[in-house]
Amino acid sequence: MTEKQSMSIKRDWINKLKEEAFAMRKPYWTLAFNFGGLNNPENFYIIDERLFKQLQEYLESETNEE
């Protein structure tokens, strides 16, 4: 498998994920992807702004507790 240099995300993919999450009564969705290649196990995730802000707040609170 050849590693790719770019990836196009279709809005339809996100809309379908939102619908599936709603049907499963899940409050969040994510789109996971990687650029392929046999030696590249790194994954990336697309989330909406609301979840990103919640994650950011959580991480900041964890950092402040240390």
C-alpha positions as CSV (number, residue, x, y, z in Angstrom):
1,M,0.0,0.0,0.0
2,T,1.4,3.4,-1.0
3,E,1.3,6.3,1.5
4,K,-0.8,9.2,0.3
5,Q,0.2,12.9,0.6
6,S,-3.3,14.2,0.9
7,M,-6.9,13.2,1.7
8,S,-10.2,14.7,0.6
9,I,-13.1,14.6,3.1
10,K,-16.6,14.6,1.7
11,R,-19.3,16.4,3.6
12,D,-21.6,13.4,2.9
13,W,-19.3,11.2,5.1
14,I,-19.7,13.6,8.0
15,N,-23.5,13.9,7.5
16,K,-23.8,10.1,7.5
17,L,-21.7,9.8,10.6
18,K,-23.9,12.3,12.4
19,E,-27.0,10.4,11.4
20,E,-25.5,7.1,12.5
21,A,-24.4,8.5,15.9
22,F,-27.9,10.0,16.4
23,A,-29.5,6.6,15.6
24,M,-27.3,4.9,18.1
25,R,-28.0,7.6,20.7
26,K,-24.3,8.6,20.8
27,P,-23.6,12.3,21.5
28,Y,-20.4,12.4,19.5
29,W,-19.1,11.2,16.1
30,T,-15.6,11.1,14.6
31,L,-14.1,10.4,11.3
32,A,-10.9,8.4,11.6
33,F,-8.4,8.1,8.7
34,N,-4.7,7.6,7.9
35,F,-2.5,8.2,4.9
36,G,-1.8,4.6,4.3
37,G,1.6,3.0,3.8
38,L,2.9,-0.1,5.5
39,N,5.2,1.8,7.8
40,N,2.7,4.5,8.8
41,P,0.4,3.4,11.6
42,E,-0.5,7.0,12.6
43,N,-4.2,7.8,12.6
44,F,-5.9,11.2,12.5
45,Y,-9.4,12.1,13.6
46,I,-12.0,14.7,12.6
47,I,-14.4,15.9,15.3
48,D,-16.8,18.9,15.4
49,E,-16.0,22.1,17.2
50,R,-18.2,21.4,20.2
51,L,-16.3,18.2,21.0
52,F,-13.0,19.8,20.3
53,K,-13.7,22.6,22.8
54,Q,-14.8,20.1,25.5
55,L,-11.6,18.1,24.9
56,Q,-9.6,21.2,25.1
57,E,-11.2,22.3,28.4
58,Y,-10.7,18.8,29.8
59,L,-7.0,18.7,28.9
60,E,-6.5,22.2,30.3
61,S,-8.1,21.2,33.6
62,E,-6.0,18.1,33.8
63,T,-2.8,20.2,33.2
64,N,-3.8,22.6,35.9
65,E,-4.3,19.8,38.5
66,E,-0.7,18.6,38.1
